């Protein structure tokens, strides 16, 4: 895909695309004001034939937040085991013990993966796996500390982003600290132990779609939305940043996706309020936006960061949006000065960094009779996520599941991040690809530039990375 093709996409939107949908005018006005969209607004965005306007609105928000910057990182994925106690219908990854293809990595394997990661300049190790019914809790703290300590022995720091909320609850159960009447006790105990071992943040997996009907049919046995959100809330309280996903295009309805997004943004309202974020920098804090992050419309009213309250009537949690012009991003307040490589600032509570929309791939799963989402549905869902999740700083087009060419289009449709180099990824294999799914830095940078953006290497916490040879630091 070339820059010429990408320019034609925008020319088509301006000239030969469908006629503008007048029903989107009030939504566009809300976007200009940085005002929260309703679920009804979301329904219109999903049903309008005028997808060009949907994409243009998402692109406007994306450029307001990040200008022409697009992020990538040098990372490595480590799936420690595919043995799982669950049998989710949408999953091709899991195996049962002693089943062909089942594996569990030992610490020697982990050390080798860390050495390769450090040699290739990685700043992050991303590790998730199945709910192994037989491994002791100590395996998981050993896993995290082995990654941290092996990297340090090699003179580097690897940020350990590991364990979905589903895994955290599983670990609390195998450690026998999970209490049904006080589930946050066990969640907190596990996260504290993992943090002491070197855990830096949580990925966003396991969210799927927050709907009980979908849950019971597609992945019964997994934790429901309230527990998933509890895990992330406790992680935020402990100063850990987290991420969130949405798996779409299977048995859920579009309305279910909107409810999922609404639940996430309400949880983010609480997280940002708890960290003291009000949409304006605290007194004495100088904030620098991403280079080029200026909004063309300077007439938007930006007088208030709070436009109502989140949740039910009487809620004391304010709605906090990031999408008004000149609103600082949370990371620019949390990390106001240059940090040493791998340094974790946990003096304030954490928050959700990124939403990652993930398309469902039916091949090999119990739901393989379903078609899965097509390209335009992927673009529309990501664009709507950018518009609805007004308090999430980042939207990721995960190239492993979206493909790199689609990720390029998504950068023009609301995404500001395409993830990283990855190397090994067992969970999803697009189009029959192998588990060795890797691109080099040059390819990521080229893809970003072809899409019309400036590539910026980031660390896991969205600080820019400066490199000198193999050494690097976060700034």
C-alpha positions in Angstrom: 0.0 0.0 0.0 1.4 3.3 -1.0 1.0 6.9 0.1 -0.7 7.6 -3.2 -3.4 5.0 -2.5 -3.9 6.5 1.0 -4.3 10.0 -0.4 -6.9 8.6 -2.8 -8.9 7.3 0.1 -9.2 10.8 1.5 -9.9 12.2 -1.9 -12.7 9.7 -2.3 -14.1 10.7 1.1 -14.1 14.4 -0.1 -15.5 13.9 -3.6 -17.0 10.6 -4.6 -18.1 9.2 -1.3 -21.7 8.9 -0.2 -23.7 12.0 0.5 -23.2 13.4 4.0 -25.7 12.1 6.6 -27.5 15.1 8.1 -28.1 12.9 11.2 -24.4 13.2 12.1 -24.4 17.0 12.3 -25.1 17.2 16.0 -22.6 14.4 16.7 -20.0 16.5 14.8 -20.9 19.5 16.9 -20.3 17.4 20.1 -17.0 16.2 18.7 -16.0 19.9 18.1 -16.8 20.7 21.7 -15.1 17.6 23.1 -18.4 16.5 24.6 -19.2 12.9 25.4 -21.3 11.0 22.9 -24.3 9.0 24.0 -25.1 5.4 23.2 -27.7 6.7 20.8 -25.0 8.7 19.1 -23.0 5.5 18.8 -26.0 3.7 17.3 -26.1 6.3 14.5 -22.4 6.1 13.9 -22.8 2.3 13.5 -25.8 2.5 11.2 -25.1 5.5 9.0 -24.1 4.7 5.4 -21.8 7.8 5.6 -18.8 6.0 7.0 -16.5 8.7 5.6 -17.8 11.2 8.1 -17.4 8.7 10.9 -13.8 8.2 9.9 -13.2 11.9 9.5 -14.6 12.7 12.9 -12.4 10.0 14.5 -9.4 11.3 12.6 -10.1 14.8 13.8 -10.0 13.6 17.4 -6.9 11.5 16.8 -5.1 14.5 15.4 -6.3 16.8 18.1 -4.7 14.4 20.6 -1.5 13.4 18.8 -1.1 15.5 15.7 0.8 13.6 13.0 2.5 11.3 15.5 2.0 7.5 15.3 3.6 5.3 17.9 5.3 1.9 17.8 7.5 0.0 20.2 10.2 -2.7 20.1 8.6 -5.5 22.1 8.5 -9.3 22.4 5.6 -11.6 23.2 6.1 -14.6 25.5 3.1 -17.0 25.8 4.2 -19.0 28.7 1.7 -21.8 28.3 -1.3 -22.7 26.1 -2.7 -25.2 28.6 -6.0 -23.9 29.8 -8.8 -25.0 32.1 -11.3 -23.1 30.0 -12.7 -24.1 26.6 -13.9 -20.8 25.1 -15.7 -21.3 21.8 -13.9 -18.5 20.0 -10.4 -19.7 21.0 -8.0 -21.7 18.9 -5.1 -21.1 21.2 -5.9 -23.4 24.2 -4.9 -27.0 24.7 -5.5 -29.5 27.4 -2.7 -31.1 29.3 -0.9 -33.9 27.2 -2.9 -32.9 24.1 -0.8 -32.5 21.0 0.7 -29.1 20.7 0.4 -28.3 24.5 3.4 -26.5 26.0 4.6 -24.8 29.2 7.8 -22.9 29.1 10.5 -23.3 31.8 12.7 -20.6 33.1 15.6 -21.5 30.9 13.4 -20.9 27.9 12.3 -17.5 29.4 15.9 -16.5 30.0 16.7 -17.2 26.3 13.8 -15.2 25.2 14.9 -12.3 27.4 18.5 -12.4 26.0 17.1 -12.3 22.5 14.8 -9.4 23.4 17.6 -7.4 25.0 20.0 -8.1 22.0 17.3 -6.7 19.7 16.8 -3.6 21.7 13.3 -4.4 23.2 11.8 -2.2 25.8 8.9 -4.5 26.7 8.2 -8.1 27.3 4.5 -8.9 27.0 3.5 -12.2 28.6 0.1 -14.0 28.8 -1.1 -17.6 28.7 -3.8 -20.0 29.4 -5.3 -20.7 32.8 -3.0 -23.6 33.6 -4.7 -25.8 36.3 -1.6 -27.3 37.7 1.2 -24.7 37.9 1.8 -23.2 41.4 1.6 -19.5 42.1 5.3 -19.3 42.5 5.7 -20.1 38.8 4.2 -16.7 37.9 6.3 -14.6 40.3 9.4 -16.5 39.1 8.4 -15.8 35.5 8.2 -12.0 36.2 11.3 -11.8 38.3 13.3 -13.9 35.8 12.4 -11.5 33.0 13.4 -8.5 35.1 16.6 -10.0 36.6 17.9 -11.5 33.4 17.5 -8.2 31.6 19.3 -6.3 34.4 22.1 -8.8 34.3 22.5 -7.8 30.6 22.5 -4.1 31.5 19.0 -3.4 30.3 15.5 -2.9 31.7 12.5 -4.7 30.2 9.1 -3.4 31.2 7.0 -6.5 32.1 3.5 -6.2 30.8 1.8 -9.5 31.8 -1.3 -11.4 32.8 -4.9 -10.5 31.8 -7.5 -9.9 34.4 -8.8 -13.4 33.8 -5.3 -14.8 34.7 -5.0 -12.6 37.8 -8.3 -14.1 39.2 -7.0 -17.5 38.3 -3.8 -16.9 40.2 -5.7 -15.7 43.2 -7.6 -19.0 43.2 -4.6 -21.2 42.9 -2.9 -19.2 45.6 -6.1 -19.8 47.7 -6.6 -16.1 48.5 -9.7 -15.5 46.4 -12.7 -14.8 48.5 -16.2 -14.7 46.9 -17.4 -12.2 49.5 -14.4 -10.0 49.1 -12.8 -10.8 45.8 -10.7 -7.6 45.7 -8.7 -9.0 48.6 -7.2 -11.8 46.6 -6.8 -9.6 43.5 -4.8 -7.1 45.5 -2.7 -9.8 47.1 -1.8 -11.3 43.8 -1.0 -7.9 42.1 1.1 -6.8 45.1 3.2 -10.0 44.9 3.6 -9.7 41.1 4.5 -6.0 41.4 7.2 -6.8 43.9 8.5 -9.4 41.4 8.7 -6.7 38.7 5.3 -6.5 37.1 5.0 -3.1 35.4 1.5 -3.0 33.9 -1.4 -5.1 32.7 -2.4 -5.9 29.1 -6.1 -5.5 28.1 -7.0 -9.1 27.2 -9.9 -11.2 28.5 -12.4 -8.4 28.3 -14.0 -9.9 25.1 -17.5 -8.1 25.2 -19.1 -7.1 28.4 -22.5 -8.8 27.9 -23.9 -11.7 30.0 -25.7 -13.3 27.0 -22.6 -13.3 24.9 -20.5 -14.4 27.9 -22.7 -17.4 28.6 -22.8 -18.6 25.0 -19.2 -17.9 23.8 -16.9 -18.0 26.9 -18.8 -19.4 29.9 -16.5 -19.9 32.8 -14.5 -16.7 32.3 -14.9 -13.8 34.7 -17.7 -11.4 33.9 -17.4 -7.7 33.3 -17.7 -6.7 37.0 -14.7 -8.8 38.0 -12.6 -7.8 35.0 -13.2 -4.2 35.9 -12.4 -4.9 39.6 -9.0 -6.3 38.6 -8.1 -3.2 36.6 -9.5 -0.9 39.4 -7.2 -2.5 42.0 -4.3 -2.4 39.6 -4.9 1.4 39.1 -5.0 1.8 42.9 -1.6 0.1 43.1 -0.2 2.6 40.6 -0.2 0.2 37.6 -1.4 1.4 34.2 -3.5 -1.0 32.3 -5.1 -1.4 28.8 -8.4 -2.7 27.5 -9.6 -4.7 24.5 -12.9 -5.5 22.8 -13.3 -8.6 20.8 -16.0 -8.0 18.2 -17.5 -9.6 15.1 -18.8 -12.9 16.6 -22.1 -13.4 18.3 -22.4 -10.0 19.9 -24.5 -7.1 18.5 -23.2 -3.6 17.7 -25.2 -2.3 20.7 -23.2 -4.7 22.9 -20.0 -3.1 21.7 -21.3 0.4 22.6 -22.3 -0.8 26.1 -18.8 -2.3 26.5 -17.2 1.1 25.5 -19.5 2.9 27.9 -18.5 0.7 30.8 -14.9 1.2 30.0 -15.1 5.0 29.8 -17.0 5.2 33.1 -14.3 3.1 34.7 -11.7 5.5 33.2 -13.6 8.5 34.6 -13.1 7.0 38.1 -9.5 6.2 37.5 -8.6 9.7 36.2 -10.6 11.3 39.0 -8.7 9.2 41.6 -5.4 10.3 40.2 -6.5 13.9 40.4 -6.7 14.5 36.7 -9.1 17.3 35.9 -8.3 17.9 32.2 -6.0 20.8 33.0 -2.4 20.5 34.3 -1.9 21.0 38.1 -0.4 24.3 39.2 3.3 24.4 38.5 3.3 21.5 36.0 4.4 22.4 32.5 2.8 20.1 29.9 4.2 19.4 26.4 1.9 17.9 23.9 3.1 15.6 21.2 4.8 17.5 18.4 2.3 18.9 16.0 -0.7 18.1 18.2 -2.7 21.2 17.5 -6.4 21.4 16.6 -7.4 23.5 13.6 -10.5 24.7 15.3 -9.6 27.3 18.0 -13.1 28.4 18.6 -14.1 25.3 20.6 -15.3 26.0 24.1 -12.7 24.4 26.4 -13.7 26.1 29.6 -14.7 22.9 31.5 -13.2 19.5 31.7 -16.3 18.1 33.4 -19.4 17.8 31.3 -21.8 16.0 33.7 -21.3 12.9 35.8 -20.5 9.4 35.0 -22.8 6.5 35.9 -26.2 6.6 37.6 -28.0 9.7 38.8 -26.3 10.9 41.9 -22.9 9.6 41.0 -20.1 11.8 42.3 -17.7 10.7 39.5 -17.3 13.5 37.0 -17.2 12.9 33.3 -13.6 13.6 32.2 -12.8 14.0 28.5 -9.4 14.3 26.9 -10.7 15.3 23.5 -11.1 19.0 23.9 -8.5 21.1 22.2 -5.3 21.7 24.2 -6.2 19.2 26.9 -3.1 17.5 28.3 -2.8 13.8 28.2 -2.5 11.9 31.5 1.0 10.6 30.7 2.3 14.2 30.3 1.3 14.9 33.8 2.3 11.6 35.4 5.7 11.8 33.7 6.5 15.5 33.8 10.3 15.1 33.7 12.8 12.7 31.9 12.9 9.3 33.6 15.6 6.7 33.7 15.1 3.6 31.4 12.4 1.3 32.8 11.6 3.7 35.7 8.0 3.2 37.0 6.3 6.2 38.4 3.8 4.8 40.9 3.3 7.8 43.1 -0.2 8.3 41.6 -2.9 5.8 40.8 -2.9 4.3 37.3 -5.4 4.5 34.5 -6.3 2.9 31.2 -3.8 3.8 28.5 -5.2 2.2 25.4 -8.2 0.6 23.8 -7.4 -2.2 21.4 -10.3 -3.3 19.1 -9.7 -6.9 18.1 -11.6 -8.6 15.2 -12.8 -12.2 15.8 -11.1 -14.8 13.6 -13.3 -17.9 13.3 -10.8 -20.3 11.8 -10.2 -23.4 14.0 -12.6 -22.4 16.8 -16.0 -23.7 17.6 -17.5 -20.6 16.0 -15.8 -21.1 12.7 -19.2 -21.2 10.9 -19.3 -17.4 11.5 -17.9 -15.1 8.8 -16.1 -12.7 11.2 -16.0 -8.9 10.5 -15.0 -7.5 7.1 -12.6 -4.6 6.5 -15.1 -1.7 6.6 -16.6 -3.1 9.9 -13.1 -3.1 11.3 -12.5 0.5 10.3 -15.9 1.6 11.6 -15.5 -0.1 14.9 -12.1 1.4 15.5 -13.3 4.9 14.5 -16.3 4.6 16.8 -14.0 3.4 19.7 -12.0 6.6 19.2 -15.1 8.8 19.3 -16.9 7.0 22.2 -13.8 6.5 24.4 -13.1 10.2 24.8 -11.0 9.7 28.0 -8.7 7.0 26.6 -5.4 8.6 25.5 -4.6 6.0 22.8 -6.3 3.7 20.3 -4.2 0.8 19.0 -4.5 -0.8 15.6 -2.9 -4.1 16.6 -1.3 -5.1 13.3 -1.0 -8.8 14.2 -4.8 -9.1 14.1 -5.7 -6.2 11.8 -2.8 -6.8 9.3 -0.2 -4.1 8.6 -2.0 -2.6 5.5 -5.3 -2.3 7.5 -3.4 -0.8 10.4 -2.2 1.9 7.9 -5.8 2.8 7.1 -6.7 2.7 10.8 -4.0 5.3 11.5 -6.2 7.6 9.3 -9.4 6.4 11.1 -8.6 7.2 14.7 -5.7 5.0 15.7 -2.4 6.5 16.9 -0.5 3.2 17.6 0.2 0.1 15.6 2.0 -1.9 18.4 5.5 -3.3 17.9 7.9 -5.9 16.5 6.2 -8.8 18.4 8.3 -11.8 17.0 6.2 -14.7 18.5 2.5 -14.6 18.8 0.6 -17.9 19.3 -2.9 -16.7 20.2 -4.2 -15.6 16.7 -2.8 -16.6 13.3 -4.3 -14.4 10.6 -4.8 -16.2 7.3 -3.0 -19.3 8.4 0.2 -17.5 9.3 2.7 -19.2 11.7 3.4 -18.2 15.3 6.5 -16.4 14.1 4.9 -13.1 13.3 7.6 -10.4 13.2 8.3 -7.1 11.5 11.4 -5.0 11.9 11.6 -1.4 13.0 12.2 -0.2 9.5 9.0 -1.9 8.2 6.9 -0.3 11.0 8.4 3.1 10.3 7.8 2.8 6.6 4.2 1.7 7.1 3.6 4.7 9.4 5.2 7.2 6.9 3.3 5.7 4.0 0.1 6.4 5.9 1.1 10.0 6.3 2.4 10.1 9.9 5.6 10.5 11.7 6.8 7.4 13.5 7.8 7.8 17.2 9.2 4.9 19.2 7.5 4.7 22.7 8.0 2.6 25.8 5.1 0.7 27.4 4.0 3.8 29.3 4.0 6.0 26.2 7.2 7.9 27.0 9.3 8.6 24.0 12.4 6.4 23.6 15.8 7.9 22.8 18.5 5.4 21.5 22.3 5.4 21.3 23.4 2.2 19.8 21.8 -0.6 21.8 21.3 1.6 24.9 18.0 3.5 25.3 16.2 5.7 27.7 12.6 6.9 28.2 12.0 10.6 28.2 
